[in-house]
Amino acid sequence: RHVALQCKRQRKPVGADRVRNLIGAVHSTYRDHHGVLVTSGTFTAPATREAHGHLTLIDRAALTTWMDGAPLTL
């Protein structure tokens, strides 16, 4: 499976605007890819709603689990 991965390292929670940007990139440039947005922090509630059905979101907790060896389900 092809993946378009974007990582964000920021103090504030990642907002819906960042999610929309990646959704747009996946639909226009990476059409056969699944979008994944990773942050070392958290996502806002609007960002989570915006991503539903379009992207996989990985926040700090999920990233920690993934780094500990748990499989990532896309």
N, C-alpha and C positions, 0 to 999 in steps of 0.2 A: 504494500500500500504506500502510495506517495503522500508525504506529509509536508505541509507548509508550516513551519514552526517559527513563532515569534516569542522572544523573551523580553520581559520587562523587570527591571530592578529599580524600584522607586519606593519612597516612604509612604506616599498616599495610596489608598486603594486604586486599582486600575478601573477606569470608568468606561461607560458605554461607548464613548467616542473611539477609544482604542479598539474595542471589539468591532465596531462598524468599519474601521479602517482595514482590519484584517479580513473581515468578511468580503469587503470590496475587492481586496487584492486577490483573494482566493477565487472569487467569481470571475474576475477579469483576466488575471495573469496565470493563475495556477488552477485551471479548471478541473483537472483530474486529481487534485490533491485534497486531502482533508486538513482543515485548519486547526492548529493547536496554539493556544496562547498560554504561556507559562509566566508566572510572576513569583518573585521571592516574597511577596506580600499577600494581599487579598484582592478580591473583586467587589465592586459595589453591587447592590441588588439590581439596579438597572442594567449593569454589564452582564450579569448572570442571565437575566431575562432576554437580553438582546442576543446572547450567544446560543440560547436554547435551540437545538435543531440545526445549528449552523457550524458551531465550533466546539472543540473540547477545551475546557478551561482547567488549568492546573495551578492551584494556589500553593501557598507555603506548606500546608499540611499534606496535600497530595504529592507535592514535590519531595517532601521528606520520606513519605512512604515509598515512592518510586525509587528514590536513591538508596533506600534500604533493601531493594531487591524485589519489591512487589511488581507484578506485571502491569503495564500500562494498557488499559483497554480504550481503544479509540472507537 
